[in-house]
Amino acid sequence: MAFRLKLVPDNTKIDFFRWQWLTAGISGLAMVASVIIILTMGLNFGIDFKGGTTIRAESSTEFSVAEYRDALDGLDLGDVSITEVFDPGFGPDRHVAQIRIGTTNDTGSVTPEELNRIESALRAVDPNVTFAAIESVGPKVSDELIKTALYAVGAATIGILFYIWLRFEWQFAVGAVTALVHDVLVTVGIFSLFQLRFDLTTIAALLTILGYSVNDTVVVFDRLRENLIKFKTMPLIDVMNLTVNETLSRTVMTAVTTALALAALLIWGGDVIRNFVFAMFLGVFIGAYSTVYLAKSVVLWLGVRRDWSKSEKIAKAERDELSGTPFQDTP
């Protein structure tokens, strides 16, 4: 006998609107809190957005971040940040530190002389240290990257708004975009709260989250439109509950399988893509929550028209006539 794993039972009858004001309040509070956190704490911009030089230092022996920092304090390098990089893939003889040096001139990078002094100072406390990678970004380039990143997220959101408006109705578009703004704001707020590095890979993750979340939302909306045509006299709130229950298994299964793949990347993928994967990991669950509890709630509050039946009946009658099947109106 075959065994089938089911994360969600068949024919669930969960009342997702029972606590609709509580769930909406949690979402609204999370969005407001995220904005406040971003404005007060700021973002830990990576080298792409802040400008400066990032040095990846590797050593075959254990080192102390405090000793590294003390060695560089007297070099007059400006803002210096040193973090130790942990990765399960590193062996016992591989220890990595990321050294970020803020912009001190128009070029945004340290000079070769300063680089030599940094290397000499670190080797004084750790003779086995080597520089595996050095990246520099100027302040003008970083400003342009911030603007283009904002344009990219904004353009994607507006494009999704118009697509859903044309595909469904404006109420659906508002609900979907509200959920997308919620997903992006909360994700960025978490990055700001924990001061995680925010760079171009994070922007790529945010754009991926937009696509993932809207795909899930469109599936629910498409089923909702079908049910609105099928159940013309059923109250809108009941049709929405029925729709979410019918698509709940798909939503949960998609989120869990995606999260499993992301968890593997988060553990073994390495520190280079860790911020991207972490943002995606957050976005998967936040997006599933907003699809179930936020997007459809906005549509319910705005209301939708229930007179789609005319055009749908005409289209169905034409299809049935071509196929030779008698047209039957859906009760």
N, C-alpha and C positions, 0 to 999 in steps of 0.2 A: 504494500500500500504506500503510495507516494505521500510524502510529508510536505505540507506547504506552510511556510512561515507567514503569519499575518500579524502585522503590527497594529492593525485596526480591525475590529470585528466587522462582519457583514451587517448591512442594514442598521447602522447606528442611528440613534434618534436623540442626539445631543442638542440641547437648547442653547445655541451659541449667543442668543440675544438676551438671555436671562440676566446677565450682568453687563449689558452693553454700555451703560454709563460708567461703570467701574473700569472696564477695559479701555474705553475711550479716554477716560480720565488718566489712566496709567500711561497711555500713549502720549497724550498731550503734556503730561508732567515730564515724561522722559525727553520730549522734544525741547520744552522750555529749559529744563535742567541742562541739556546738552549745549544749548546756545549760551547759557550763563557760564558754564564751565569753559567753553571755547573762548569766550570773551575775556574771562578773568585769568585763566591759566595759560591760554594760548596753545599752540601746537608745537611739538618738538620736530621742527622742520629738519629734514635731512639735507644732505649736501646739495641736492637738486634745487631746493627752494631757498636755502639760507645763503648759499655762497660760501666758499672757503675750501679747505683741503681735508680729505679723509685719508688716513693712513691705516692700512691693515697690517699690524705687526704680529709676527708669529715667533714662537720660541719653543724649543724642545724641553724646557724646564718650566716648572711653575713660577709664576711671577706675582708680584703684588701691585695692584692698581694704585695704591697709595704711594709706593716707591716710584712708580712711573710718573705720577702726578708731581711728586716732590722734585723729581729730576728735571721736569719741564717748567716748573714755576719760575725759575730765574732766567728764562730765555726771552722774556718779553714777547710772547707770541700772540697776545690777545686772549680771546675766549678759547679755552682748551677743555675738551670733554673726553674722558677715557672710560670705556666700558669693556668689560671682559665678555667675550663671546662664548657661549656654551652650546655645544652641539653633540648629540649622542654619537654622531659619526666620527668625531675626533678620537684619535687613539690616545694612550697615556702619555705619549711624547709630543703631543701637538696642543699648544696653548695659544689662543688667539686673543688679541686686544684690538679694539677699534678706537682710533685716536682722531677726534674731530677738532680742527683748528679753524676758528672763525675768520671771516674776511678782515684783513688789515690794510688792503690797498685796492686799487682799481682792478687789478688782475684777479683778485680773489684767491690767490694761491701763494703758498710759501715759496720763497726763493730757493735756488739750489744751495746757497750758503746756509740758510735757515734749516733746510732739510738735513744737511750734513751735521749741523749742531744738534738737531733733534736725535739723529741716529747715534751720535757720540755720547749724548747725555743718557740715552736709554741703555746703551751698551756698558756704561759705567756701572749700572745696577743689574744688568742682565746681559752677559757677554754673548749669549746664544740668540739674541733677538735679531730678526731679519724683517725687512719690509716686503711683504708679499704683493701689495697693491697700493697705488697712490692715485687718488682722484681729486680733481680740482674743478670748481665751477665759479665763475665770476658773478658779482652781484647783479649786473645788468641782465645776464642770462637767467639767473634765478628769478628775477622779477618777471621776466617774460614767461618763464615756465609756470609761475603761479597764475598769471592771467590766462594763459592757454589752458591750464588745467581747469580753472573755473569755467571758461567758455565751453570746454568739452563736456563737463557735467551738466551745465545749463542747457546746452544744445541737445544732449541726449534726453533730458527730461522733457523739454519742449516738443521734441520729435515724438516721444512716446505719448504725450498729451494729445497731439493732433492725430496720431494713428488710432488711438482708442476712441477718440471723438468720432472719427470717420467710420471706424469698424463697429461701434456700438452707439452710444448716446453720450451727450456731454456730461451727464451725471456719472456715468462709468469712468469717463476720463478724469473727472475731479477726484473720484474715489481712488483710482489707481495712482494718480500723481501724489495725492496726500500720503498714500502708503509708501511711495518711493522717497518722498522728502523725509518721512519718518525714518525709513531704513538708513538713509545716508546720514542724517543728522545724529541719530543715536550711535551709529558706528564711529563717526568722527568724534562725537563726545566722549566715547570710551577711549579712543586714542589720546584725546587731550587729557582725560582724567588720569590715565596711567603713564602719560608722557611717552608713549610709544613713538618710534620714529615714523614721521609722515613724509613720504617722498613720492616720486612718480609711480613706483610700483603700487603704492596705496591708492593713488588715483585710478590706476588700471583696475584695482580690485573694486573700487566704488562703481566704476562703469560696468564691470561684470555683475555686481550685485544688482544694478538697475535692470540689466537684461534678465537675470535669473528671476528677480522678484516679479517683474511685469509678465514674464512667461507664465508663472504660477497664477497670477491674478487673472490673466486673460482666459486661462482654462476654466476657472471658476465662473467668470463672467459669461463665457460662451454657454456653459451648462445652465446658468441662470436665465439667459435669454430663451433657451429652449424650453425651460420649465415655465417661464412666463407665458409662452404661447400655448403650452400644453395645459396648464392649470390656470384658466382665465379668471375663475371666480375665487380662487384661493387667496387669502390675504397675503400681501407682499412679504411680510415678515416670515410667514410660514413657508413660502416659496424659497426664500433665501436660506432658511434653516435646512430645508430639504436639499437644496443645491450643495451647501457646504458639507452636509453629511454624505452625499453621493460622491463628492470629490475628495473627501477627507483621506481615504486610503491612499490615493495618488499623491496628495500633498505631503503626507507623513513619509511615505516610502521614498519619494524624491529627495526630501530634506535629509533623511537618515542616510541613504546611500551616498549622497553628495558629501555629507559630513564625515562619513567613514573614509572616503578618499582624501578629504582635506586633513583629517586627523593624521593619516599616515604621512602626508607631506609636512604637516606641522612638526611631527616628531623626527622624521628622518630626511626631510627635504633640505636641511641646511639653513644657515642664518641668512643667506642672500635673499631667499624668497619667503622668509618666515613672516614678515609683516604683511605681505600680499596674502598669504594663506590664512593668517589670523583674521584679517579683515573679511575675507571670504567666509571663513568659519562663522564669524559673528553674523554676517549678512544672511547666511542661509537660515538661521533660526529666527532672526529678527524679521526677515522677509516672510517666512511661513506664518509668524504671528500676525503681522500686519495684513496679510492676505485674508486670514480667517476672521480676525477681530476688528480690523480698522477699515479696509477698503469697502467691504460690503456694508458696514455701518454707515459710512458716508453716503453710499447710494441709497440706503433706506431712509436716511434723514432728508435727502433731496427729493426722493420719490422718482419713479420711472413711469413712463406711459405704458399702458397695457393694450394699445390698439395696433400692435404690430401684425395682428392676425390677418388683415386684409392682404397686404403684400405677400405674406408668407403663404396664405391660402392660394393666391393666384399662382405663385411659383410652384407650389406643390401640385396644384391641378394641372399645370403645364407638364411637369415631370411625369405625373401619372398618365396623362393622355399620351405622351410619347412612349411610355412603357406598356400601355394597354391595361393599366390597373385602374379600377374605378376610384375616383376621388372620394375620400371620407374625411369629413371634418372632425377635428380632435375635440372631444368634449371638454 
